[in-house]
Amino acid sequence: MGTLINGLFGGFHGRVGNLVGYTLKGKHVIRMIGKSEKPLTPARKANCQKMTVVNEILNPSIHAIRAGFRLAVVGTDRNEYNEAVSYNKKNALQGEYPNISLDYSKVLMSMGTLPVAVNASISQNEEKITFNWDISDIPMSQYHNDRAMLVIYFPDLKDTCYQLIGAKRVEGKDVLTIDPAYINKRMEAYISFARQDGRAVSNSVHVGSLNLDRKVETAGNNTLETKDSSEFVLQLQDELKQKASGDWELKLSQNDARIAELRINSPANEQVDIKETLSLLFKKAKINRLVVSINTGNKEMINLLKDLGFRKEGYFIENRFVNGEWINEYQFAILKSEWELLN
């Protein structure tokens, strides 16, 4: 039951039917709740995926976001998290639905007017992650006492480690200690600076990535270094371009390097042994899941995918605009364990 505020013409708190009322930064807000029975349009599907992708990095980083975007919403009725979502949704995404992913180099963890970190870099010694930055280019000593804010995001774990009050800018170095269980996990690192009095903050800078390469266990329990997954996939990309005239597009998911995405734009190609190609992908790049997007009219390749054990996971209407017309696509997928069992 809702409660009226300031009489009949005021706002209300609580729920009345499918409406809910609450106060946000001194303003009365009324929103409709409940699920729509209408089918999602392609635009709404794309928006849902964008929100999911952005929230995967921002949600576990909520404390850093509140500190980093606090000043960006001063004097407005927006909150820090929504401001971060809005910026990163517009500026840090790449690809088209259903293959929207993050460009980690464009993600912002903070937003402000202070000078950003210059020539920032990271290195790792077990659980100690060292951040370095140049101090020679600091404009005037007024910024020397700015404190570093460090954030490390683990894409494979959907988790974040952070330090909101770190070393002074003039020191040129800081160390963030992570959970020992995370030392071999992929990392995306960010640094920004805040004034000691909290009245100003800088934009964050993507410092770099760690542990993009993978290790695999052989049957003899010997650990072998494999090529970086992205490097191996690039090699396969080049081969597919040559053999299939660019009609096969292969890449790693930006959300997780263990997921590969293949788009097939043409019928089966005699120059491409798809079974051999996928076997190499699972074995050499340590891929755990392969997702294939394919034109619904490509019956020959669809039947081949089914024969190889792929399952159909989605049907997307007018999902791509090719050669002057919209085409529908199916999404198929298979796991490494399923591939090994069936092939």
C-alpha positions as CSV (number, residue, x, y, z in Angstrom):
1,M,0.0,0.0,0.0
2,G,1.3,3.5,-0.9
3,T,1.5,6.4,1.5
4,L,0.7,10.0,0.3
5,I,3.2,12.7,0.9
6,N,2.1,16.3,1.3
7,G,-1.5,15.6,0.6
8,L,-3.4,14.5,-2.6
9,F,-1.1,16.5,-4.9
10,G,2.2,15.3,-3.4
11,G,4.2,12.2,-4.2
12,F,3.7,8.8,-2.5
13,H,5.9,6.1,-1.1
14,G,5.2,2.4,-1.7
15,R,3.2,0.5,-4.3
16,V,-0.2,1.2,-5.8
17,G,-1.2,-1.3,-8.4
18,N,1.6,-1.5,-10.9
19,L,3.1,1.8,-9.8
20,V,5.8,2.3,-7.2
21,G,6.7,5.6,-5.6
22,Y,9.9,6.7,-3.9
23,T,12.2,9.7,-3.3
24,L,15.5,10.1,-5.2
25,K,17.7,13.0,-4.2
26,G,14.8,15.0,-2.9
27,K,12.5,14.4,-5.8
28,H,9.4,12.2,-5.9
29,V,9.6,9.5,-8.5
30,I,6.8,7.2,-9.8
31,R,7.7,4.2,-11.9
32,M,5.7,1.5,-13.5
33,I,6.6,-2.1,-12.6
34,G,5.8,-5.5,-14.0
35,K,6.7,-7.4,-17.1
36,S,5.6,-6.5,-20.6
37,E,3.9,-9.2,-22.6
38,K,5.1,-7.8,-25.9
39,P,7.9,-9.6,-27.7
40,L,11.3,-7.9,-27.6
41,T,12.2,-5.9,-30.7
42,P,15.8,-6.3,-32.0
43,A,16.6,-2.8,-30.6
44,R,15.4,-3.9,-27.1
45,K,17.3,-7.1,-27.3
46,A,20.5,-5.1,-28.2
47,N,19.8,-2.7,-25.3
48,C,19.4,-5.6,-22.9
49,Q,22.7,-7.1,-23.9
50,K,24.4,-3.7,-23.6
51,M,23.2,-3.4,-20.1
52,T,24.3,-6.9,-19.2
53,V,27.8,-6.4,-20.6
54,V,28.3,-3.1,-18.9
55,N,26.9,-4.2,-15.5
56,E,29.3,-7.2,-15.5
57,I,32.2,-4.9,-14.9
58,L,30.5,-2.0,-13.0
59,N,28.5,-4.0,-10.5
60,P,31.4,-5.7,-8.7
61,S,33.2,-2.3,-8.9
62,I,30.4,-0.4,-7.2
63,H,32.5,1.1,-4.4
64,A,35.1,2.4,-6.9
65,I,32.3,3.8,-9.1
66,R,30.7,5.7,-6.2
67,A,34.0,7.3,-5.4
68,G,35.0,7.9,-9.1
69,F,31.7,9.3,-10.3
70,R,30.6,11.1,-7.1
71,L,31.6,14.6,-8.4
72,A,30.2,14.0,-11.9
73,V,26.6,13.9,-10.5
74,V,26.9,16.7,-7.9
75,G,23.9,19.1,-8.3
76,T,21.9,16.6,-10.4
77,D,19.3,14.0,-9.6
78,R,21.4,11.3,-11.1
79,N,23.4,8.8,-9.1
80,E,27.0,7.6,-9.5
81,Y,26.2,4.1,-10.8
82,N,23.7,5.2,-13.4
83,E,26.2,7.9,-14.6
84,A,28.9,5.2,-15.0
85,V,26.4,2.9,-16.9
86,S,25.4,5.7,-19.2
87,Y,28.9,6.7,-20.1
88,N,30.3,3.2,-20.6
89,K,27.2,2.0,-22.5
90,K,27.8,4.8,-25.0
91,N,31.6,4.7,-25.2
92,A,33.0,1.4,-24.1
93,L,31.1,-1.2,-26.1
94,Q,31.9,-2.8,-29.5
95,G,30.3,-5.1,-31.9
96,E,26.7,-5.7,-32.9
97,Y,23.9,-7.7,-31.2
98,P,24.2,-10.6,-30.3
99,N,28.0,-10.1,-30.2
100,I,28.3,-6.9,-28.1
101,S,31.3,-6.8,-25.9
102,L,33.5,-4.5,-23.8
103,D,36.4,-2.6,-25.1
104,Y,38.3,-2.5,-21.8
105,S,40.6,0.2,-23.0
106,K,37.7,2.6,-23.2
107,V,36.0,1.8,-19.8
108,L,35.9,4.6,-17.3
109,M,36.0,3.9,-13.6
110,S,36.1,7.6,-12.6
111,M,35.3,10.9,-14.3
112,G,36.7,14.3,-13.4
113,T,39.0,17.2,-14.4
114,L,42.3,16.4,-12.7
115,P,45.3,15.4,-14.9
116,V,45.2,11.7,-15.7
117,A,48.0,9.2,-15.1
118,V,50.8,9.5,-17.7
119,N,52.5,6.4,-19.3
120,A,50.9,4.2,-16.7
121,S,52.0,0.5,-16.6
122,I,51.6,-2.6,-14.5
123,S,53.7,-5.6,-13.6
124,Q,53.0,-8.7,-11.5
125,N,55.0,-10.6,-8.9
126,E,52.6,-13.3,-7.6
127,E,49.9,-11.5,-5.6
128,K,51.6,-8.1,-5.8
129,I,50.5,-6.0,-8.7
130,T,52.7,-2.9,-9.2
131,F,51.4,0.3,-10.9
132,N,53.9,2.8,-12.3
133,W,53.4,6.2,-13.8
134,D,55.5,9.1,-14.9
135,I,55.9,12.1,-12.6
136,S,58.1,14.3,-14.8
137,D,55.1,15.7,-16.7
138,I,53.0,16.7,-13.6
139,P,52.0,20.3,-14.2
140,M,53.0,22.2,-11.1
141,S,53.3,20.8,-7.5
142,Q,49.6,21.4,-6.8
143,Y,48.9,17.9,-8.0
144,H,51.8,16.1,-6.1
145,N,49.6,15.0,-3.2
146,D,46.8,13.6,-5.3
147,R,46.1,10.0,-4.2
148,A,46.0,7.1,-6.6
149,M,42.8,5.0,-6.9
150,L,43.6,1.5,-8.3
151,V,41.1,-1.0,-9.7
152,I,41.7,-4.5,-11.1
153,Y,38.9,-6.3,-12.8
154,F,39.0,-10.1,-13.3
155,P,36.8,-10.8,-16.4
156,D,36.9,-14.6,-15.9
157,L,35.6,-14.3,-12.3
158,K,33.4,-11.2,-12.7
159,D,35.1,-9.8,-9.6
160,T,37.1,-6.6,-8.7
161,C,39.9,-5.7,-6.4
162,Y,40.5,-2.0,-5.6
163,Q,42.3,0.5,-3.4
164,L,40.6,3.9,-3.2
165,I,43.3,5.8,-1.2
166,G,46.7,4.9,-2.5
167,A,50.1,6.4,-3.0
168,K,50.7,10.1,-3.8
169,R,51.0,11.1,-7.4
170,V,54.5,12.3,-6.9
171,E,55.7,8.9,-5.7
172,G,55.1,7.4,-9.2
173,K,54.4,3.9,-7.9
174,D,51.9,1.9,-5.9
175,V,51.2,-1.7,-5.1
176,L,47.9,-3.5,-4.9
177,T,47.7,-6.9,-3.3
178,I,45.2,-9.4,-4.7
179,D,43.8,-12.7,-3.5
180,P,46.5,-15.4,-4.0
181,A,43.8,-17.5,-5.7
182,Y,43.6,-14.9,-8.4
183,I,47.2,-14.6,-9.4
184,N,46.9,-16.5,-12.7
185,K,43.6,-15.0,-13.7
186,R,43.1,-12.5,-16.5
187,M,43.2,-8.9,-15.2
188,E,42.2,-5.5,-16.6
189,A,43.8,-2.6,-14.6
190,Y,42.7,1.0,-14.1
191,I,44.2,4.0,-12.3
192,S,42.9,7.5,-11.5
193,F,43.8,10.2,-9.0
194,A,41.7,12.1,-6.4
195,R,42.6,15.3,-4.4
196,Q,43.3,14.7,-0.8
197,D,40.3,16.9,0.2
198,G,38.1,14.8,-2.1
199,R,37.1,17.9,-4.2
200,A,38.4,16.7,-7.5
201,V,39.1,13.5,-9.3
202,S,40.6,12.5,-12.7
203,N,39.3,10.3,-15.4
204,S,40.6,6.8,-15.0
205,V,43.1,5.3,-17.4
206,H,43.2,1.7,-18.6
207,V,46.7,0.7,-17.5
208,G,46.8,-2.7,-19.3
209,S,46.0,-6.4,-19.2
210,L,47.7,-9.3,-17.4
211,N,47.5,-13.1,-18.0
212,L,45.9,-13.1,-21.4
213,D,47.9,-16.2,-22.2
214,R,46.7,-19.6,-20.9
215,K,48.4,-22.8,-19.7
216,V,47.1,-26.3,-20.4
217,E,47.8,-29.6,-18.7
218,T,49.1,-32.5,-20.9
219,A,48.2,-36.1,-20.4
220,G,51.6,-36.6,-18.7
221,N,50.8,-33.9,-16.2
222,N,53.5,-31.6,-17.7
223,T,52.5,-27.9,-18.0
224,L,53.1,-26.5,-21.5
225,E,52.9,-22.8,-22.4
226,T,50.5,-22.3,-25.3
227,K,50.4,-19.3,-27.5
228,D,48.2,-16.5,-26.4
229,S,44.7,-17.4,-27.4
230,S,44.2,-14.1,-29.2
231,E,47.4,-14.7,-31.2
232,F,46.3,-18.2,-32.3
233,V,42.9,-17.0,-33.2
234,L,44.4,-14.3,-35.3
235,Q,46.3,-17.0,-37.2
236,L,43.1,-18.9,-37.8
237,Q,41.4,-15.6,-38.9
238,D,44.0,-15.1,-41.6
239,E,43.7,-18.7,-42.8
240,L,39.9,-18.4,-43.0
241,K,40.1,-15.1,-44.9
242,Q,42.4,-16.7,-47.5
243,K,40.4,-19.9,-47.8
244,A,36.9,-18.5,-47.5
245,S,37.4,-15.0,-49.1
246,G,36.6,-13.3,-45.8
247,D,33.1,-14.9,-45.5
248,W,34.1,-16.5,-42.2
249,E,34.7,-14.2,-39.3
250,L,36.4,-15.5,-36.1
251,K,37.2,-13.7,-32.9
252,L,37.5,-14.1,-29.1
253,S,34.8,-12.7,-26.9
254,Q,35.9,-9.6,-25.1
255,N,34.1,-10.7,-22.0
256,D,35.9,-14.0,-21.7
257,A,38.9,-15.2,-23.8
258,R,37.7,-18.8,-23.4
259,I,34.7,-18.1,-25.6
260,A,35.2,-17.9,-29.4
261,E,32.7,-16.4,-31.8
262,L,32.4,-17.4,-35.4
263,R,30.1,-15.8,-38.0
264,I,29.6,-17.7,-41.3
265,N,28.4,-15.6,-44.2
266,S,28.5,-18.1,-47.0
267,P,27.6,-21.8,-47.8
268,A,30.1,-24.6,-47.0
269,N,33.5,-23.9,-48.5
270,E,35.5,-26.8,-49.9
271,Q,38.7,-25.0,-48.9
272,V,37.7,-25.0,-45.2
273,D,37.7,-28.2,-43.2
274,I,35.4,-26.9,-40.5
275,K,35.9,-30.0,-38.3
276,E,39.7,-29.6,-38.4
277,T,39.5,-25.9,-37.8
278,L,37.3,-26.3,-34.7
279,S,39.5,-29.1,-33.3
280,L,42.5,-26.8,-33.5
281,L,40.5,-24.0,-31.8
282,F,39.5,-26.2,-28.9
283,K,43.0,-27.8,-28.5
284,K,45.4,-24.9,-29.2
285,A,43.5,-21.8,-27.9
286,K,41.9,-23.5,-24.9
287,I,38.4,-22.5,-25.9
288,N,35.6,-23.7,-23.7
289,R,32.7,-22.5,-25.8
290,L,32.2,-21.7,-29.4
291,V,29.3,-19.6,-30.6
292,V,28.3,-19.6,-34.3
293,S,26.1,-17.0,-36.0
294,I,24.7,-18.0,-39.4
295,N,22.2,-16.8,-42.0
296,T,19.0,-18.7,-41.6
297,G,19.0,-19.4,-45.3
298,N,22.3,-21.2,-45.2
299,K,20.7,-24.6,-45.0
300,E,23.9,-26.6,-46.0
301,M,26.0,-25.2,-43.2
302,I,23.2,-25.4,-40.7
303,N,22.8,-29.1,-41.3
304,L,26.6,-29.5,-41.1
305,L,26.6,-27.8,-37.7
306,K,23.9,-30.0,-36.4
307,D,25.8,-33.1,-37.6
308,L,28.8,-31.9,-35.7
309,G,26.8,-31.6,-32.5
310,F,26.0,-27.9,-32.3
311,R,22.7,-26.9,-30.7
312,K,20.5,-24.0,-31.8
313,E,20.3,-21.4,-29.0
314,G,18.7,-18.4,-30.7
315,Y,16.8,-16.9,-33.6
316,F,17.4,-13.2,-34.3
317,I,15.1,-11.4,-36.8
318,E,16.8,-8.8,-39.1
319,N,20.0,-9.1,-37.1
320,R,22.4,-7.9,-39.8
321,F,22.2,-5.5,-42.7
322,V,24.1,-7.1,-45.6
323,N,24.2,-6.1,-49.3
324,G,21.3,-3.7,-48.9
325,E,18.9,-6.0,-47.0
326,W,18.2,-7.3,-43.5
327,I,19.0,-10.9,-42.8
328,N,17.8,-13.2,-40.1
329,E,20.3,-15.3,-38.1
330,Y,20.5,-18.4,-36.0
331,Q,22.9,-18.8,-33.1
332,F,24.4,-22.2,-32.6
333,A,26.9,-23.2,-29.8
334,I,28.9,-26.2,-28.6
335,L,31.1,-26.7,-25.5
336,K,34.6,-28.2,-25.6
337,S,33.4,-31.2,-23.5
338,E,30.6,-31.8,-26.0
339,W,32.9,-31.5,-29.0
340,E,35.4,-33.9,-27.5
341,L,32.6,-36.4,-26.7
342,L,31.0,-36.3,-30.2
343,N,34.1,-35.7,-32.4
